[in-house]
Amino acid sequence: MSDLIKEFYKNAGTLPILLERKTACFERNPDIAQEFEYWITNKRFKSGGIEEQGYSAEKLASISEYLNGEGAFALLVELRENPEKALKRIKGGFKKK
């Protein structure tokens, strides 16, 4: 796993159990992890980024105030790994429980 991503989560105060979960999803999706690293380093989205189900991280970030850079990449992973659940969240407007 990328030291850059681990450091990002540690600096954000992510609890160890959540850190493990969050980094594992990027380990399974190295192409998305690489794009996330670009965002961490440059604080902007990569042009022509990866798309899942018609959404890029940049597009996801633009449709909801709840999706900062990190949240957009996490949802991009979810769109790949569990598209039905992710699309339902998007269509529901990211309602909080």
NORJO-V538938 format. One record per residue. N is the residue number from 0. RES is the residue in one letter. SS is DSSP state (H for helix, E for strand, C for the rest). NEAR is the number of other C-alpha atoms within 10 Angstrom. Layout:
n->N res->RES ss->SS near->NEAR
n->N res->RES ss->SS near->NEAR
This chain:
n->0 res->M ss->C near->13
n->1 res->S ss->C near->14
n->2 res->D ss->H near->10
n->3 res->L ss->H near->15
n->4 res->I ss->H near->20
n->5 res->K ss->H near->16
n->6 res->E ss->H near->13
n->7 res->F ss->H near->17
n->8 res->Y ss->H near->19
n->9 res->K ss->H near->13
n->10 res->N ss->H near->9
n->11 res->A ss->C near->9
n->12 res->G ss->C near->10
n->13 res->T ss->C near->15
n->14 res->L ss->C near->10
n->15 res->P ss->H near->11
n->16 res->I ss->H near->8
n->17 res->L ss->H near->11
n->18 res->L ss->H near->17
n->19 res->E ss->H near->13
n->20 res->R ss->H near->11
n->21 res->K ss->H near->16
n->22 res->T ss->H near->19
n->23 res->A ss->H near->12
n->24 res->C ss->H near->17
n->25 res->F ss->H near->20
n->26 res->E ss->H near->14
n->27 res->R ss->C near->13
n->28 res->N ss->C near->15
n->29 res->P ss->H near->13
n->30 res->D ss->H near->13
n->31 res->I ss->H near->21
n->32 res->A ss->H near->22
n->33 res->Q ss->H near->14
n->34 res->E ss->H near->18
n->35 res->F ss->H near->25
n->36 res->E ss->H near->18
n->37 res->Y ss->H near->15
n->38 res->W ss->H near->18
n->39 res->I ss->H near->16
n->40 res->T ss->H near->11
n->41 res->N ss->H near->10
n->42 res->K ss->C near->11
n->43 res->R ss->C near->12
n->44 res->F ss->C near->19
n->45 res->K ss->C near->15
n->46 res->S ss->C near->9
n->47 res->G ss->C near->8
n->48 res->G ss->C near->15
n->49 res->I ss->C near->16
n->50 res->E ss->E near->15
n->51 res->E ss->E near->16
n->52 res->Q ss->C near->12
n->53 res->G ss->C near->9
n->54 res->Y ss->E near->17
n->55 res->S ss->E near->22
n->56 res->A ss->H near->28
n->57 res->E ss->H near->23
n->58 res->K ss->H near->15
n->59 res->L ss->H near->21
n->60 res->A ss->H near->20
n->61 res->S ss->H near->14
n->62 res->I ss->H near->13
n->63 res->S ss->C near->14
n->64 res->E ss->C near->9
n->65 res->Y ss->C near->15
n->66 res->L ss->C near->19
n->67 res->N ss->C near->14
n->68 res->G ss->H near->19
n->69 res->E ss->H near->17
n->70 res->G ss->H near->15
n->71 res->A ss->H near->23
n->72 res->F ss->H near->24
n->73 res->A ss->H near->19
n->74 res->L ss->H near->24
n->75 res->L ss->H near->25
n->76 res->V ss->H near->21
n->77 res->E ss->H near->17
n->78 res->L ss->H near->21
n->79 res->R ss->H near->14
n->80 res->E ss->H near->15
n->81 res->N ss->C near->12
n->82 res->P ss->H near->16
n->83 res->E ss->H near->12
n->84 res->K ss->H near->11
n->85 res->A ss->H near->19
n->86 res->L ss->H near->15
n->87 res->K ss->H near->11
n->88 res->R ss->H near->13
n->89 res->I ss->H near->15
n->90 res->K ss->H near->9
n->91 res->G ss->C near->10
n->92 res->G ss->C near->11
n->93 res->F ss->C near->15
n->94 res->K ss->C near->9
n->95 res->K ss->C near->6
n->96 res->K ss->C near->3
